[in-house]
Amino acid sequence: MIKAVLGYNIEPGMTEIAYDHWLRNIHVPDLKKIPGLRRIVFNTVKKKIRDGLNFYRIAELHFDTLAHYEAAVVWRLKHPVSAGRAPEGKTDFQFYLLCESEQIDISDAPDAKKNHEDLI
């Protein structure tokens, strides 16, 4: 799996409520049109653990393969969104990375349930 991972803040002058309204009602429907995009994950930052960069949210755009991502980029260039629908002026991107993803599930491990219960 390939993920485009984006870290961003909200542009000054926009509230979180206005931003999330735009994101869910305008931007996400536009993203859903992109061929090959399998999943969108929004990770809203709740607490900063170490000093350094600060983000409002880390977003992930999931694609099956690098070829699917590259085809999506070409499609997006051929099908741009209007200025009012685009992230410019709303989203202050801090980074945009392309990652190959590996997932390790521990919930099936023999001690996973016991380890979880020990925390409670």
N, C-alpha and C positions, 0 to 999 in steps of 0.2 A: 504494500500500500504506500502511496505517496501522499504527503500532506503539505499543503501550503500553510505555514504557521505565521500569524501576523500579531504583533504586539502593538497596541495603540492606546492613545488617550482621546478624550473628547476635546474638540477645538474650543478655545475660550469663547464664551458667549452662548454656548449651547448647554442646556440642562441635561441631566441624565434622563429625565422623563421624555424630553423632546427627542433626544438622541435615540433612545430605545424605541420610541414610536416610529421614527424614520427607519430604523434598522429592521424592525419586524414587519412593518406595513409597506415599505417601499423597497428596501435593499434586499431583504431575503427573497421576496417574490422575483426580483430580477436575477438573483443568484440561482434560483431554482430552474431557470431557463437554460443554464449552461450545460451543454451535453457533457456527460462523463463525471459530473460532480455528484458524488455519492452521499455525502454527509457534511453537515456544517455543525461545528461544536463551538459554543461560546463559553469561555472560562472567565468569569468576572472575578477580578482580584478582590479578595476580602481582607487580606492582611499581608503586609510586607514583612518578610522574615529577615532579610539582610538589607543593609544600606546599599544604595546604588540606584539603578533605574526604577522608575515607577510606572505602572501601567493601569489603565482602567480595565482593560480586557485583553485576553489572548484568544485569538480565534483560530480555528483549524478548518481547512477546506480539504476534504478527503477525496482522493481519486484512486482508481484501481492500479494504474501504472503511470510511469512518466509519460508515455505516449498519450494517454488520456488527458493528462495535465497540459501537455504541449498543444494538443488539439483544442482544448478549452481556451487557451490563451489566444490562439488564432481565431477561434469563433468570437471571442469577446472583442477582439480588434475589429472584426467585421460587423459586429452588432453592439456598438457603444451605447451606453445609456445617456440620457440628456443630463445637462449640467445640474438641474435641480434634483435628480435622482442619484447622482454620483456621490461618492464619499468626500470629495474635495469640499473643504469648508465645514465639514462635520467631524471627520476622522483625522486625527494627528498620528499618522503611522510612525512607529519607532523602529520597527524591523519587519521584514518580509522574507521568510526563509522557506526553502523547499527541502523537505525531509523525507527520508525513507523510514517507514514506521515498523517497529517490531513490538508485539504485545505479548506479555507474559501474564497469564491468569494464575493467581494463587488461590482462588476460591475453591478449587478442586483438590488442593493439597491436603493431606491427612490432618495436619495440625492447624489448618486455616480457621476452622470454626473455634477451636480451643483458644487460639491466639486472639481472635476477635472477642471472645467472652472474657478473656483476661483483662481487656481494656475497659470493660464496663463495670 
